Amino acid sequence: MTTLTILEFPDPRLRTVAEPVEVVDDEVRQQISDMFETMYAAPGIGLAATQVNIHRRIIVIDLSEEQNEPLVLINPEFEVLDNELHRYQEGCLSVPGFYEDVKRPQQIRVKSLDRDGNPFEFIADGLLAVCVQHEIDHLNGRLFVDHISSLKRDRIKQKLDKIHKAQAQHA
């Protein structure tokens, strides 16, 4: 397995809309394994392929403390089951160190393919629903900062630009 590089906001590659996975083969399964390794090392609870510059509709999630409940979503879609919006504080591996309140539906029905290409669906609520919606946003070229005010988004961008420039000078 390989730890992949996580793209950071405002990298324009994060705005790429991911393509559907046509065939779930060994290459896709290897990308999934690499994504889990990358997510666990970060550490995070969710990672979309777009975040590691793979523009396919693949998401990995693990909400467990022990990192032993991996969830793979290939070509995921969701349907809102509860129109009431709930506020959650979200962070993102592509926007490191920043957390902002985002309003999202509390309960969704998720349809996806699993690691072997088999279709399945489930009801997600709470943190899992937020995580799925957050990661699907990535596949659609959106980030959680798109859900906050432009003023807050610009401040985050300026701070990350400074960090990236400082890192480049010390590299």
C-alpha positions, 0 to 999 in steps of 0.5 A: 500500500502507498500513502498518497499526497492529499491535495490542499485548498485552493489547489484547482484539481480539487474542483475536478468533477470525478468520473464514474467507475466503469469496472471495479477491478484490481486497480480500483481495489488498490486505489481503495487500499491506498486511500484507506492508508492515506486517510488513516495516516492523516488521520481522518474519517473520510477521503474522496479520490479527488482529494488524492488526485484520482478523479474517479467516484470513490470514497472511503470512510471509517468513523470508528476509533479503532479504524476497523469499520471501513466503508467503501462507496463507489459511484455513490448517490444519495437521497435526502430523507429529512429536509430539516438541516442540522448544523455540524462543525466540519473539517477536511483533510484538504483544508487542514486546521480549519473547522466551520459550521455547515448545515446539511440534511440529517438523514439520507439514503445512500446507494453505491457499489461496494469494493467488489462492485456489488450494489448496496444501499443504506440509511445514514444519519448523524455523522455518517450522513454528514461525512457521506455528503461531504465526500460526495461534494468532493467528487462533484468538485465542491469543498466544505468551504463552499458552504460558508461565507465568502469572507470566511472562505477567503480568510482560510484561503489566505492563511493556507496560501501563506502556509504553502508559500512558507513550506515551499521556501523551506523545501 
